[in-house]
Amino acid sequence: MPVKQQPDWNKYANVNLLHKLHQDGLLNDDAFVAAKKILRPSSAWFSWANQLLLIIGVTLVLAGVIFFFAYNWAQMGKFQKFALIELSIVSCIVASFFRGAEQLSGKTLILSASVLCGVLLAVYGQIYQTGADSFELFRGWAFLIFGWVIVSEFAALWFLWLVIVNTGVILFWLQVGEPGHAIDYEWLCLAIGIINSSALALWETGLKKEFRWLTSKWLQPILLITILVSLSIPCIDLIINSYDSYDKPSSITFYISAIWVLATSAGYLYYRNNKRRMTPIALITMNYSVILLTLIGKIMFYNNHGNAGTALLFAFIIICVVGGATVFLKKVNIAMTAKSREIDK
Protein backbone atom coordinates (compact mmCIF):
# COMPACT_ATOMS: atom_id res chain seq x y z
CA MET A 1 0.00 0.00 0.00
CA PRO A 2 1.59 3.32 -1.04
CA VAL A 3 2.53 5.71 1.73
CA LYS A 4 0.80 9.07 1.56
CA GLN A 5 3.33 11.84 1.04
CA GLN A 6 3.28 14.46 3.76
CA PRO A 7 2.86 18.08 2.65
CA ASP A 8 5.78 20.46 2.90
CA TRP A 9 4.50 22.75 5.67
CA ASN A 10 7.62 24.96 5.43
CA LYS A 11 6.26 26.24 2.13
CA TYR A 12 3.19 27.64 3.87
CA ALA A 13 4.73 28.77 7.17
CA ASN A 14 5.07 32.52 7.63
CA VAL A 15 5.01 35.08 10.39
CA ASN A 16 1.38 36.04 9.74
CA LEU A 17 0.34 32.41 10.26
CA LEU A 18 2.29 32.32 13.53
CA HIS A 19 0.55 35.47 14.76
CA LYS A 20 -2.85 33.97 13.92
CA LEU A 21 -2.06 30.71 15.71
CA HIS A 22 -0.77 32.66 18.71
CA GLN A 23 -3.90 34.85 18.84
CA ASP A 24 -6.13 31.77 18.59
CA GLY A 25 -4.34 30.23 21.57
CA LEU A 26 -2.84 27.36 19.57
CA LEU A 27 0.71 28.55 20.31
CA ASN A 28 1.94 29.67 23.71
CA ASP A 29 4.39 32.53 24.12
CA ASP A 30 7.52 30.37 24.23
CA ALA A 31 6.53 28.35 21.16
CA PHE A 32 5.63 31.55 19.27
CA VAL A 33 9.03 33.16 19.99
CA ALA A 34 10.90 29.96 19.09
CA ALA A 35 9.01 29.49 15.81
CA LYS A 36 9.51 33.14 14.88
CA LYS A 37 13.28 32.80 15.41
CA ILE A 38 13.30 29.80 13.08
CA LEU A 39 11.44 31.68 10.32
CA ARG A 40 13.37 34.92 10.82
CA PRO A 41 16.78 34.20 12.34
CA SER A 42 19.10 37.07 13.24
CA SER A 43 21.49 36.11 10.43
CA ALA A 44 18.72 36.75 7.88
CA TRP A 45 18.41 40.36 8.99
CA PHE A 46 22.19 40.88 8.67
CA SER A 47 22.15 39.34 5.21
CA TRP A 48 19.22 41.54 4.17
CA ALA A 49 20.95 44.68 5.50
CA ASN A 50 24.17 43.72 3.72
CA GLN A 51 22.37 43.31 0.38
CA LEU A 52 20.43 46.53 0.84
CA LEU A 53 23.57 48.54 1.61
CA LEU A 54 25.31 46.99 -1.41
CA ILE A 55 22.49 48.01 -3.75
CA ILE A 56 22.32 51.53 -2.27
CA GLY A 57 26.09 51.91 -2.59
CA VAL A 58 26.10 50.81 -6.24
CA THR A 59 23.22 53.17 -7.02
CA LEU A 60 25.07 56.12 -5.46
CA VAL A 61 28.29 55.29 -7.30
CA LEU A 62 26.48 55.10 -10.66
CA ALA A 63 24.69 58.39 -9.92
CA GLY A 64 28.09 59.90 -9.05
CA VAL A 65 29.55 58.76 -12.38
CA ILE A 66 26.66 60.30 -14.32
CA PHE A 67 26.82 63.61 -12.43
CA PHE A 68 30.62 63.64 -12.79
CA PHE A 69 30.23 63.70 -16.56
CA ALA A 70 27.46 66.30 -16.37
CA TYR A 71 29.56 68.65 -14.20
CA ASN A 72 32.89 68.26 -16.04
CA TRP A 73 31.49 67.90 -19.55
CA ALA A 74 32.94 71.11 -21.00
CA GLN A 75 36.43 70.59 -19.51
CA MET A 76 36.87 66.99 -20.70
CA GLY A 77 38.06 65.93 -24.11
CA LYS A 78 36.20 63.30 -26.11
CA PHE A 79 38.94 60.70 -25.64
CA GLN A 80 38.87 61.24 -21.88
CA LYS A 81 35.13 60.74 -21.84
CA PHE A 82 35.25 57.51 -23.82
CA ALA A 83 38.28 56.20 -21.95
CA LEU A 84 36.72 56.71 -18.52
CA ILE A 85 33.41 55.08 -19.42
CA GLU A 86 34.94 52.14 -21.28
CA LEU A 87 37.48 51.58 -18.49
CA SER A 88 34.63 51.56 -15.99
CA ILE A 89 32.67 49.01 -18.05
CA VAL A 90 35.68 46.72 -18.47
CA SER A 91 36.51 47.04 -14.76
CA CYS A 92 32.96 46.03 -13.79
CA ILE A 93 32.99 42.99 -16.08
CA VAL A 94 36.46 41.84 -14.93
CA ALA A 95 35.54 42.32 -11.27
CA SER A 96 32.30 40.41 -11.84
CA PHE A 97 34.26 37.54 -13.40
CA PHE A 98 36.51 37.23 -10.37
CA ARG A 99 33.71 37.67 -7.88
CA GLY A 100 31.54 35.13 -9.67
CA ALA A 101 28.32 35.78 -11.59
CA GLU A 102 26.40 33.67 -9.08
CA GLN A 103 27.23 36.08 -6.23
CA LEU A 104 25.10 39.17 -5.59
CA SER A 105 28.17 41.39 -5.82
CA GLY A 106 29.02 39.89 -9.23
CA LYS A 107 25.47 40.36 -10.48
CA THR A 108 25.48 43.96 -9.25
CA LEU A 109 28.71 44.64 -11.14
CA ILE A 110 27.11 43.35 -14.36
CA LEU A 111 24.13 45.63 -13.66
CA SER A 112 26.54 48.55 -13.26
CA ALA A 113 28.23 47.74 -16.56
CA SER A 114 24.81 47.62 -18.24
CA VAL A 115 23.92 51.09 -16.94
CA LEU A 116 27.29 52.44 -18.06
CA CYS A 117 26.62 51.11 -21.56
CA GLY A 118 23.69 53.51 -21.73
CA VAL A 119 25.95 56.33 -20.54
CA LEU A 120 28.46 55.41 -23.26
CA LEU A 121 25.80 55.59 -25.98
CA ALA A 122 24.53 58.91 -24.65
CA VAL A 123 28.05 60.38 -24.62
CA TYR A 124 28.67 59.10 -28.16
CA GLY A 125 25.49 60.76 -29.38
CA GLN A 126 26.39 64.04 -27.68
CA ILE A 127 29.91 64.18 -29.06
CA TYR A 128 29.30 63.20 -32.67
CA GLN A 129 25.73 64.53 -33.00
CA THR A 130 24.62 61.64 -35.18
CA GLY A 131 21.09 63.00 -35.46
CA ALA A 132 19.64 59.70 -34.31
CA ASP A 133 16.36 59.75 -32.42
CA SER A 134 16.27 58.87 -28.74
CA PHE A 135 14.47 55.59 -29.34
CA GLU A 136 17.47 54.36 -31.37
CA LEU A 137 19.70 54.87 -28.35
CA PHE A 138 17.42 52.72 -26.21
CA ARG A 139 17.17 50.12 -28.97
CA GLY A 140 20.96 49.87 -29.19
CA TRP A 141 21.24 49.85 -25.41
CA ALA A 142 18.82 46.93 -25.09
CA PHE A 143 20.64 45.03 -27.83
CA LEU A 144 24.11 45.54 -26.31
CA ILE A 145 23.24 44.33 -22.81
CA PHE A 146 20.92 41.48 -23.83
CA GLY A 147 23.70 38.91 -23.47
CA TRP A 148 24.49 40.10 -19.95
CA VAL A 149 20.81 39.86 -19.05
CA ILE A 150 20.82 36.19 -20.03
CA VAL A 151 24.15 35.33 -18.40
CA SER A 152 23.66 37.19 -15.12
CA GLU A 153 20.33 35.54 -14.16
CA PHE A 154 19.57 38.65 -12.13
CA ALA A 155 15.95 39.79 -11.78
CA ALA A 156 16.94 43.45 -11.29
CA LEU A 157 18.93 43.49 -14.55
CA TRP A 158 16.08 41.77 -16.38
CA PHE A 159 13.71 44.44 -15.04
CA LEU A 160 16.12 47.19 -16.18
CA TRP A 161 16.19 45.65 -19.65
CA LEU A 162 12.39 45.62 -19.78
CA VAL A 163 12.29 49.29 -18.71
CA ILE A 164 14.73 50.11 -21.53
CA VAL A 165 12.65 48.19 -24.10
CA ASN A 166 9.38 49.79 -22.95
CA THR A 167 10.95 53.25 -22.99
CA GLY A 168 12.29 52.65 -26.50
CA VAL A 169 8.84 51.61 -27.75
CA ILE A 170 7.20 54.68 -26.17
CA LEU A 171 9.84 57.02 -27.62
CA PHE A 172 9.41 55.42 -31.06
CA TRP A 173 5.72 56.23 -30.97
CA LEU A 174 6.36 59.79 -29.70
CA GLN A 175 9.03 60.55 -32.30
CA VAL A 176 7.82 58.56 -35.31
CA GLY A 177 4.24 57.38 -34.91
CA GLU A 178 2.48 60.26 -33.17
CA PRO A 179 3.74 63.44 -34.97
CA GLY A 180 2.28 62.49 -38.35
CA HIS A 181 -0.60 60.50 -36.83
CA ALA A 182 0.91 57.49 -38.60
CA ILE A 183 0.34 55.14 -35.66
CA ASP A 184 -2.64 55.35 -33.32
CA TYR A 185 -1.89 55.33 -29.62
CA GLU A 186 -3.91 52.12 -29.27
CA TRP A 187 -1.15 50.25 -31.10
CA LEU A 188 1.34 51.58 -28.56
CA CYS A 189 -0.83 50.30 -25.71
CA LEU A 190 -1.14 46.92 -27.42
CA ALA A 191 2.63 46.71 -27.97
CA ILE A 192 3.36 47.53 -24.32
CA GLY A 193 0.79 44.95 -23.25
CA ILE A 194 2.29 42.24 -25.49
CA ILE A 195 5.87 42.93 -24.37
CA ASN A 196 5.07 42.80 -20.69
CA SER A 197 2.65 39.88 -21.08
CA SER A 198 5.46 37.91 -22.71
CA ALA A 199 7.76 38.86 -19.84
CA LEU A 200 5.14 37.78 -17.29
CA ALA A 201 4.66 34.46 -19.10
CA LEU A 202 8.42 33.87 -19.05
CA TRP A 203 8.50 34.75 -15.35
CA GLU A 204 5.73 32.26 -14.59
CA THR A 205 7.45 29.57 -16.69
CA GLY A 206 10.77 30.15 -14.97
CA LEU A 207 9.11 30.07 -11.57
CA LYS A 208 7.42 26.78 -12.44
CA LYS A 209 10.78 25.32 -13.47
CA GLU A 210 12.21 26.58 -10.14
CA PHE A 211 14.75 29.05 -11.50
CA ARG A 212 16.14 30.63 -8.34
CA TRP A 213 16.67 34.07 -9.87
CA LEU A 214 12.96 34.32 -10.72
CA THR A 215 11.76 33.80 -7.16
CA SER A 216 11.63 37.57 -6.52
CA LYS A 217 7.96 38.28 -5.85
CA TRP A 218 8.23 42.04 -6.52
CA LEU A 219 8.60 41.52 -10.28
CA GLN A 220 5.21 39.91 -10.90
CA PRO A 221 2.93 42.74 -9.66
CA ILE A 222 4.98 45.38 -11.51
CA LEU A 223 4.60 43.50 -14.80
CA LEU A 224 0.90 42.89 -14.17
CA ILE A 225 0.25 46.56 -13.35
CA THR A 226 1.98 47.58 -16.60
CA ILE A 227 -0.20 45.17 -18.60
CA LEU A 228 -3.43 46.27 -16.93
CA VAL A 229 -2.69 49.99 -17.34
CA SER A 230 -1.69 49.68 -21.01
CA LEU A 231 -4.80 47.68 -21.93
CA SER A 232 -7.14 49.76 -19.77
CA ILE A 233 -6.38 53.10 -21.46
CA PRO A 234 -8.25 52.20 -24.70
CA CYS A 235 -11.14 50.85 -22.59
CA ILE A 236 -11.41 54.14 -20.71
CA ASP A 237 -11.20 56.03 -24.01
CA LEU A 238 -13.99 53.86 -25.39
CA ILE A 239 -16.21 54.65 -22.40
CA ILE A 240 -15.49 58.40 -22.32
CA ASN A 241 -15.86 59.02 -26.06
CA SER A 242 -18.66 56.54 -26.73
CA TYR A 243 -21.30 59.31 -26.86
CA ASP A 244 -19.07 61.89 -28.56
CA SER A 245 -20.06 62.33 -32.19
CA TYR A 246 -16.92 64.42 -32.92
CA ASP A 247 -14.33 61.99 -31.56
CA LYS A 248 -15.63 58.49 -32.08
CA PRO A 249 -13.34 55.64 -30.96
CA SER A 250 -11.64 53.74 -33.78
CA SER A 251 -12.17 50.05 -34.46
CA ILE A 252 -8.83 49.13 -32.88
CA THR A 253 -10.14 50.61 -29.62
CA PHE A 254 -12.97 48.06 -29.62
CA TYR A 255 -10.55 45.22 -30.38
CA ILE A 256 -8.16 46.15 -27.57
CA SER A 257 -11.10 46.53 -25.18
CA ALA A 258 -12.13 42.98 -26.10
CA ILE A 259 -8.53 41.85 -25.53
CA TRP A 260 -8.62 43.53 -22.11
CA VAL A 261 -11.78 41.59 -21.19
CA LEU A 262 -10.29 38.29 -22.32
CA ALA A 263 -6.88 38.92 -20.73
CA THR A 264 -8.23 39.99 -17.33
CA SER A 265 -10.76 37.14 -17.25
CA ALA A 266 -8.09 34.59 -18.14
CA GLY A 267 -5.69 36.10 -15.62
CA TYR A 268 -8.28 35.99 -12.86
CA LEU A 269 -9.18 32.35 -13.55
CA TYR A 270 -5.50 31.37 -13.80
CA TYR A 271 -4.48 32.98 -10.50
CA ARG A 272 -7.73 31.96 -8.82
CA ASN A 273 -7.79 28.27 -9.73
CA ASN A 274 -4.25 27.32 -10.77
CA LYS A 275 -1.81 29.47 -8.78
CA ARG A 276 -4.08 30.74 -5.97
CA ARG A 277 -2.28 34.05 -5.47
CA MET A 278 -4.05 37.01 -3.94
CA THR A 279 -1.83 39.86 -5.19
CA PRO A 280 -2.63 39.48 -8.92
CA ILE A 281 -6.30 38.82 -8.11
CA ALA A 282 -6.40 42.05 -6.07
CA LEU A 283 -4.77 44.02 -8.92
CA ILE A 284 -7.23 42.65 -11.49
CA THR A 285 -10.17 43.38 -9.18
CA MET A 286 -8.92 46.94 -8.66
CA ASN A 287 -8.63 47.33 -12.43
CA TYR A 288 -12.22 46.15 -12.88
CA SER A 289 -13.31 48.65 -10.21
CA VAL A 290 -11.62 51.54 -12.04
CA ILE A 291 -13.30 50.63 -15.34
CA LEU A 292 -16.68 50.20 -13.62
CA LEU A 293 -16.41 53.58 -11.89
CA THR A 294 -15.41 55.20 -15.19
CA LEU A 295 -18.55 53.78 -16.82
CA ILE A 296 -20.78 54.88 -13.94
CA GLY A 297 -19.22 58.34 -13.93
CA LYS A 298 -19.75 58.73 -17.66
CA ILE A 299 -23.42 57.81 -17.34
CA MET A 300 -24.00 60.08 -14.36
CA PHE A 301 -22.14 63.18 -15.59
CA TYR A 302 -22.87 63.02 -19.32
CA ASN A 303 -25.84 65.38 -19.15
CA ASN A 304 -25.32 66.61 -15.58
CA HIS A 305 -22.30 68.93 -15.46
CA GLY A 306 -21.47 70.63 -12.18
CA ASN A 307 -24.30 69.12 -10.15
CA ALA A 308 -23.22 68.89 -6.49
CA GLY A 309 -25.80 66.24 -5.68
CA THR A 310 -24.57 64.02 -8.48
CA ALA A 311 -20.97 64.44 -7.31
CA LEU A 312 -21.96 63.47 -3.77
CA LEU A 313 -23.84 60.43 -5.06
CA PHE A 314 -20.83 59.42 -7.15
CA ALA A 315 -18.57 59.65 -4.09
CA PHE A 316 -20.94 57.31 -2.25
CA ILE A 317 -20.85 54.91 -5.21
CA ILE A 318 -17.04 54.92 -5.11
CA ILE A 319 -17.14 53.90 -1.46
CA CYS A 320 -19.63 51.13 -2.25
CA VAL A 321 -17.58 49.79 -5.16
CA VAL A 322 -14.32 49.80 -3.18
CA GLY A 323 -16.06 48.23 -0.19
CA GLY A 324 -17.67 45.58 -2.37
CA ALA A 325 -14.30 44.78 -3.96
CA THR A 326 -12.76 44.41 -0.50
CA VAL A 327 -15.50 42.01 0.65
CA PHE A 328 -15.15 40.06 -2.58
CA LEU A 329 -11.37 39.72 -2.16
CA LYS A 330 -11.81 38.58 1.44
CA LYS A 331 -14.21 35.82 0.35
CA VAL A 332 -11.85 34.76 -2.44
CA ASN A 333 -8.95 34.59 0.01
CA ILE A 334 -10.95 32.40 2.40
CA ALA A 335 -12.04 30.10 -0.43
CA MET A 336 -8.50 29.73 -1.81
CA THR A 337 -7.09 29.02 1.66
CA ALA A 338 -9.69 26.30 2.20
CA LYS A 339 -8.95 24.85 -1.23
CA SER A 340 -5.20 24.74 -0.51
CA ARG A 341 -5.74 22.94 2.77
CA GLU A 342 -8.07 20.45 1.08
CA ILE A 343 -5.47 19.67 -1.59
CA ASP A 344 -2.70 19.23 1.00
CA LYS A 345 -4.67 16.64 3.00
Secondary structure, 3 states (H helix, E strand, C coil): CCCCCCCCHHHCCCHHHHHHHHHCCCCCHHHHHHHHHHHCCHHHHHHHHHHHHHHHHHHHHHHHHHHHHHHCCCCCCHHHHHHHHHHHHHHHHHHHHHHCCCCHHHHHHHHHHHHHHHHHHHHHHHHHCCCCCHHHHHHHHHHHHHHHHHHHCCHHHHHHHHHHHHHHHHHHHHHHHCCCCCCCHHHHHHHHHHHHHHHHHHHHHHHHCCCHHHCCCCHHHHHHHHHHHHHHHHHHHHHHCCCCCCCCCCHHHHHHHHHHHHHHHHHHHHHHHHHCCHHHHHHHHHHHHHHHHHHHHHHHHCCCCCCHHHHHHHHHHHHHHHHHHHHHHHHHHHHHHHHHHHHHC
